[in-house]
Amino acid sequence: MDSDSWPMRTAKSDFPSSEIPLFLEVIEEKGYAFWGASKKASNCIQILIFKMGRGGSKAAHGILDVSGCFGADQIGEDDFHDHRPDGEIYHIKSKFHKYYRITGGKKEFIERYRIKDPAGNPIKHNIRANQMVSID
């Protein structure tokens, strides 16, 4: 499988334990939500969410289902604001270069030993955004 079609990638969140449920509420109400991502974000089927900063690579906090990855300029203003959680911080479109359109998922604590690199080996370094991974 080549890197452009890898099914699971990593993404980061400042507060994954509280943000994942917020975005899942938007999905439940409106069908999808936009999750902010780095400029290197790429299409995938799912994103594995880690906490930003020190110690954030110790475990994942959830898995979100993805239906597309878009540059911020590709998303209409109304569409963006209608598919984000309440709160001013979630409506600063320029905060991220790209956005995943997410359609489902779950908050779940996933131990690091279960997270594998593309060769099926345990991840041995810090996790960065858009890294190809899988879960056993």
Backbone bond lengths (Angstrom), bond angles and torsions (degrees), N, CA, C in turn:
res aa  C-N    CA-C-N  psi(-1)  N-CA   C-N-CA  omega(-1)  CA-C   N-CA-C  phi
1 M - - - 1.461 - - 1.524 107.98 -
2 D 1.332 117.29 130.04 1.458 119.19 -179.99 1.527 111.57 -83.05
3 S 1.336 115.47 166.67 1.471 120.13 -173.68 1.527 112.94 -65.51
4 D 1.323 117.95 -26.11 1.467 120.10 -179.35 1.527 112.82 -73.99
5 S 1.318 117.34 -17.57 1.457 119.34 -178.43 1.534 112.45 -116.17
6 W 1.324 117.00 16.10 1.467 119.98 -179.80 1.522 108.94 -64.96
7 P 1.342 119.15 130.62 1.463 120.93 -171.46 1.533 116.81 -74.87
8 M 1.338 118.53 -26.19 1.465 119.57 -176.98 1.528 110.39 -128.23
9 R 1.327 114.29 131.97 1.466 121.99 177.83 1.520 108.85 -125.84
10 T 1.316 116.09 167.99 1.459 120.75 177.67 1.522 110.32 -99.92
11 A 1.320 115.39 152.14 1.468 122.77 173.98 1.526 106.81 -143.96
12 K 1.322 115.98 162.81 1.466 121.36 -175.43 1.525 110.97 -119.38
13 S 1.332 114.36 158.75 1.457 122.12 178.12 1.520 108.28 -147.43
14 D 1.330 116.19 144.70 1.462 119.96 176.20 1.521 110.78 -67.68
15 F 1.319 116.66 -41.30 1.462 122.49 -176.67 1.526 109.79 -136.53
16 P 1.332 117.79 70.98 1.470 119.53 -173.53 1.523 114.62 -59.82
17 S 1.316 118.07 -35.02 1.466 119.75 -177.89 1.518 112.88 -63.39
18 S 1.324 117.11 -30.62 1.466 120.08 178.11 1.529 112.05 -99.49
19 E 1.333 117.87 -30.90 1.469 119.48 -176.84 1.525 113.30 -75.11
20 I 1.305 118.14 -37.77 1.468 119.67 179.65 1.532 110.63 -56.99
21 P 1.343 119.28 -50.23 1.474 118.63 177.67 1.531 113.64 -60.65
22 L 1.337 118.00 -35.63 1.470 120.66 178.11 1.530 110.96 -60.53
23 F 1.320 116.02 -45.97 1.459 119.94 -179.00 1.526 111.57 -70.44
24 L 1.327 117.21 -34.60 1.464 119.70 176.69 1.525 111.44 -65.08
25 E 1.340 118.04 -32.38 1.466 121.36 174.67 1.520 111.11 -64.53
26 V 1.340 117.10 -41.81 1.471 120.55 177.53 1.525 109.45 -61.43
27 I 1.322 116.57 -43.88 1.470 120.84 179.54 1.522 110.55 -61.40
28 E 1.307 116.82 -44.33 1.470 120.53 -179.49 1.525 111.14 -60.85
29 E 1.313 116.18 -38.32 1.464 120.71 -177.46 1.528 113.11 -82.81
30 K 1.336 117.54 -37.25 1.467 120.28 -170.01 1.521 115.24 -121.10
31 G 1.327 118.03 -3.57 1.460 120.48 176.28 1.507 115.61 97.53
32 Y 1.318 118.20 -29.39 1.459 122.18 176.94 1.524 109.45 -161.55
33 A 1.336 114.26 167.43 1.460 121.28 177.12 1.518 108.03 -144.44
34 F 1.318 116.71 162.81 1.461 121.46 176.88 1.525 109.45 -106.13
35 W 1.333 116.02 121.83 1.462 123.60 -179.79 1.527 108.05 -104.77
36 G 1.323 117.76 122.61 1.463 122.34 -178.59 1.511 113.09 -62.82
37 A 1.341 116.07 144.08 1.460 121.48 -176.93 1.530 110.93 -144.60
38 S 1.310 115.42 167.84 1.461 121.21 179.68 1.528 110.97 -74.24
39 K 1.319 115.79 168.36 1.466 119.85 -179.54 1.525 112.49 -67.09
40 K 1.320 117.27 -16.97 1.464 120.93 178.41 1.525 112.99 -91.69
41 A 1.315 118.36 1.02 1.467 121.67 -179.39 1.525 110.55 -55.47
42 S 1.326 115.65 144.62 1.462 119.84 -179.05 1.530 110.23 -139.31
43 N 1.316 115.17 164.98 1.463 120.47 -178.56 1.522 111.20 -60.05
44 C 1.301 115.28 143.03 1.457 122.48 177.97 1.530 107.04 -163.21
45 I 1.301 116.62 178.52 1.458 121.34 179.64 1.520 110.93 -95.29
46 Q 1.349 116.02 -34.13 1.464 121.01 -179.90 1.530 110.17 -142.79
47 I 1.336 114.92 153.77 1.455 120.61 171.63 1.529 108.34 -119.95
48 L 1.323 114.07 139.54 1.454 122.72 178.01 1.523 106.38 -101.26
49 I 1.325 117.72 121.47 1.464 122.15 -169.82 1.530 112.01 -95.48
50 F 1.336 114.62 126.83 1.459 123.52 176.47 1.513 110.13 -117.57
51 K 1.318 115.95 159.06 1.462 121.74 177.02 1.524 109.13 -81.82
52 M 1.316 115.16 140.94 1.467 121.59 176.03 1.524 108.86 -69.11
53 G 1.307 116.44 154.01 1.454 121.83 169.43 1.512 115.73 85.57
54 R 1.312 113.49 -169.48 1.462 122.08 -175.29 1.540 111.33 -58.31
55 G 1.310 114.80 130.64 1.458 120.61 178.94 1.516 114.46 79.42
56 G 1.325 117.16 -0.67 1.457 120.79 -176.19 1.510 115.31 -69.58
57 S 1.340 117.19 -16.61 1.465 120.99 -178.63 1.525 113.06 -90.12
58 K 1.319 117.70 2.61 1.466 120.10 -175.68 1.526 112.90 -70.73
59 A 1.318 117.49 -29.62 1.466 121.91 -179.30 1.523 109.07 -163.39
60 A 1.320 115.43 157.09 1.465 120.50 174.12 1.527 108.27 -91.35
61 H 1.327 115.60 156.57 1.466 121.00 -177.01 1.520 113.07 -110.55
62 G 1.326 117.55 -5.81 1.448 119.57 178.54 1.511 112.42 170.65
63 I 1.320 114.35 172.10 1.459 123.05 178.71 1.521 107.63 -126.42
64 L 1.334 116.80 133.17 1.461 121.57 177.66 1.523 109.34 -120.75
65 D 1.329 116.27 138.98 1.461 123.12 178.61 1.520 109.34 -84.12
66 V 1.319 116.15 135.34 1.468 122.56 -173.86 1.527 110.70 -115.16
67 S 1.342 115.73 136.63 1.466 119.45 174.76 1.525 111.82 -115.74
68 G 1.323 117.88 2.37 1.461 121.14 176.42 1.514 111.56 172.11
69 C 1.324 115.21 159.71 1.466 122.42 177.23 1.527 106.98 -129.28
70 F 1.339 116.70 125.10 1.461 121.01 -171.84 1.522 111.55 -131.70
71 G 1.328 115.55 146.53 1.450 120.21 170.09 1.522 108.28 -67.83
72 A 1.331 117.07 148.39 1.466 120.67 -179.31 1.529 111.40 -53.69
73 D 1.329 117.16 -36.45 1.467 121.02 -178.62 1.532 113.15 -73.60
74 Q 1.317 117.87 -9.22 1.471 121.76 178.80 1.528 112.62 -89.25
75 I 1.326 116.89 -7.21 1.463 121.42 -176.51 1.521 109.02 -105.76
76 G 1.321 116.84 125.26 1.460 121.19 178.08 1.522 111.23 -63.30
77 E 1.308 116.81 149.42 1.469 121.71 -177.34 1.532 112.15 -58.54
78 D 1.321 117.39 -47.79 1.469 120.07 -179.24 1.527 110.94 -63.98
79 D 1.332 116.30 -43.34 1.456 121.06 178.96 1.532 109.92 -59.50
80 F 1.317 116.68 -45.50 1.460 121.50 179.95 1.534 111.23 -59.64
81 H 1.328 116.26 -54.41 1.462 120.38 -175.39 1.529 112.71 -67.50
82 D 1.330 117.43 -30.02 1.463 120.82 178.48 1.526 112.98 -74.25
83 H 1.321 117.43 -17.04 1.461 120.90 -174.63 1.527 112.91 -122.19
84 R 1.326 114.51 39.32 1.465 122.54 174.64 1.527 107.77 -132.47
85 P 1.332 117.77 155.63 1.476 119.86 177.66 1.525 111.49 -64.81
86 D 1.327 116.23 160.97 1.457 121.36 174.52 1.521 109.31 -64.32
87 G 1.304 115.79 152.66 1.464 121.23 179.16 1.515 110.36 117.14
88 E 1.304 115.42 130.73 1.464 121.75 -175.62 1.522 112.68 -54.84
89 I 1.327 117.33 -38.55 1.467 120.83 -177.95 1.527 112.65 -58.94
90 Y 1.316 117.86 -28.49 1.461 121.44 -178.41 1.528 113.34 -85.91
91 H 1.329 117.03 0.36 1.461 119.73 -176.88 1.522 113.33 -116.18
92 I 1.324 116.48 19.60 1.470 121.98 174.21 1.527 106.62 -96.46
93 K 1.307 116.01 91.75 1.459 121.71 -172.73 1.528 112.43 -61.56
94 S 1.319 116.90 -33.38 1.466 120.89 -177.11 1.532 112.91 -73.82
95 K 1.314 118.07 -3.70 1.469 120.84 -179.89 1.531 111.15 -63.11
96 F 1.336 116.82 -31.32 1.467 121.19 -178.56 1.525 110.58 -124.67
97 H 1.331 115.94 150.99 1.465 121.59 177.07 1.520 112.02 -78.31
98 K 1.329 115.19 -36.23 1.464 120.93 -177.88 1.522 109.70 -133.60
99 Y 1.331 114.12 165.40 1.466 120.64 178.29 1.519 109.40 -139.79
100 Y 1.332 115.14 137.47 1.455 121.17 169.85 1.521 107.37 -88.20
101 R 1.331 116.79 135.00 1.460 120.13 169.68 1.529 105.10 -88.18
102 I 1.318 115.92 113.98 1.460 120.48 -176.75 1.525 109.95 -105.52
103 T 1.330 114.74 143.61 1.461 120.36 -173.43 1.524 113.48 -123.93
104 G 1.307 117.51 1.59 1.459 121.13 -179.72 1.506 109.99 173.92
105 G 1.313 115.12 -173.29 1.454 119.95 177.91 1.502 111.63 143.15
106 K 1.321 114.93 -167.86 1.457 120.10 179.72 1.518 110.35 -156.38
107 K 1.312 113.86 149.61 1.455 121.14 172.09 1.515 105.76 -84.82
108 E 1.319 116.68 122.67 1.462 121.57 -176.57 1.516 108.37 -155.62
109 F 1.314 117.65 131.10 1.455 122.15 176.60 1.521 107.74 -80.18
110 I 1.336 117.29 119.17 1.459 121.89 -176.56 1.525 108.30 -118.11
111 E 1.307 115.75 112.28 1.463 121.87 -178.79 1.531 110.83 -59.65
112 R 1.310 115.47 145.04 1.458 121.46 -177.12 1.532 112.83 -59.34
113 Y 1.324 118.61 -35.68 1.462 120.41 -177.36 1.533 111.93 -61.23
114 R 1.327 117.78 -20.85 1.470 121.63 179.12 1.524 112.94 -83.49
115 I 1.329 117.58 -11.87 1.468 122.53 -174.11 1.528 108.81 -94.65
116 K 1.320 115.75 124.60 1.467 121.90 -173.85 1.523 112.22 -117.02
117 D 1.327 115.63 154.40 1.460 121.67 174.30 1.532 108.45 -82.04
118 P 1.336 118.72 177.95 1.476 119.87 -177.28 1.531 114.97 -59.82
119 A 1.330 117.23 -23.32 1.463 120.22 178.93 1.525 112.13 -85.91
120 G 1.354 117.10 -2.39 1.452 120.87 179.98 1.516 114.17 89.70
121 N 1.329 116.55 8.46 1.462 121.59 179.28 1.521 110.65 -93.51
122 P 1.338 116.63 152.83 1.472 118.52 176.25 1.529 111.08 -59.36
123 I 1.318 116.63 143.92 1.469 121.63 177.40 1.528 108.14 -65.61
124 K 1.328 117.24 129.73 1.462 120.56 -175.75 1.524 113.64 -110.76
125 H 1.293 118.30 2.80 1.466 121.10 -176.84 1.522 109.39 -135.74
126 N 1.323 115.65 177.04 1.469 118.90 177.67 1.519 109.91 -61.79
127 I 1.296 115.10 143.81 1.462 121.33 179.79 1.529 108.88 -84.76
128 R 1.307 115.92 133.22 1.463 120.58 176.68 1.524 109.08 -117.34
129 A 1.300 116.61 165.80 1.471 120.91 -179.50 1.526 110.45 -64.59
130 N 1.310 115.99 146.52 1.465 126.07 176.18 1.529 113.30 68.04
131 Q 1.289 117.71 20.49 1.461 121.64 177.80 1.524 109.04 -78.76
132 M 1.346 116.96 138.74 1.448 121.61 177.60 1.523 108.83 -76.60
133 V 1.334 116.74 126.42 1.465 122.10 -179.63 1.518 110.14 -142.72
134 S 1.317 114.31 170.18 1.458 121.71 170.54 1.521 107.32 -145.32
135 I 1.326 116.19 166.76 1.464 121.49 -179.95 1.528 107.49 -122.52
136 D 1.330 115.82 136.28 1.475 117.29 176.05 1.513 110.15 -97.73
